[in-house]
Amino acid sequence: MKRLLTTAALLALLPAAHAQQAAAPRQAYQDPAALKRSVEQFLQVQSGGLPGQVTVTVGAVDPRMNLAACAEPQAFFMPGARAWGKTTVGVRCATPTAWTVYIQATVTVVGDYIASAAPLAQGQAIEAGQLVTLKGDLTMLPAGIATDMGQVIGRSTNISLPPGTPLRLDTLRSKPVVQSGQLVRLVSSGNGFSVSAEARAMSTAGDGQVVQVKTSGGQQITGIAKAGGLVEVAF
């Protein structure tokens, strides 16, 4: 009889145990769509101010990762990464469970750039009629592309270029305002004083470029070349 009572008691406890198991909370997982939104918002902020029309496309997030839900996921860049072309954004969580994932994305920037409309000879001063403004994805072009004609007019190229070539600023030279061997006027001014002296340029330089000069006494001085044969010196 005692054994029957014990068995009956155990059977009576089974529904309660089953109810406790059913009431146990399930593990909450991070929504992949929320991860994509975090990356998209991060890249939109990082790409603010870029020249042109910016479009952010975030790659697929593997739904099988089963990351623990995170109230405040934080997006970040790896060293050297930026919001330009194909890029990678990290997303990390600190609490309640620490994890980090990396998501692929693409940032396109459609804007104007300057290209040659006619053949450009090496060393020839560039005129407005030799240029054309084109539109395209700037992230697919070499770095340092000119985006305004004012950056190009009056300068010259290091090499001859065929028509349709996008113009890179690092391949353009400013028109010299100081020629090597030219007599220049050193000028310096400050609070309550102004000094000028004659010197000879030791190199050729464009407006705003650094140039070395030699005074009549043989002293070598470094200054900034300016139009009109002037060299500004800071004392």
Buried (B, 14 or more C-beta within 10 A) or exposed (E): EEEEEEEEEEEEEEEEEEEEEEEEEEEEEBBBEEBBBBBBEBBBEBBEEBBBEBEBEBEEBEEEEEBBBBEEBEBEBEEEBEBBBEBEBBBBBEEEEEBEBEBBBBBBBBBBBBBBBBEBBEEEBBEEEBBBEEEBBBBEBEEEBBBEBEBBBBBBBEEEBEEEBBBBBEBBBBEBBBEEEBEBBBBBEEEEEEEEBEBEBBBBBBBEBEBBBEEEEEEEBEBBBBEEBBBEBEE
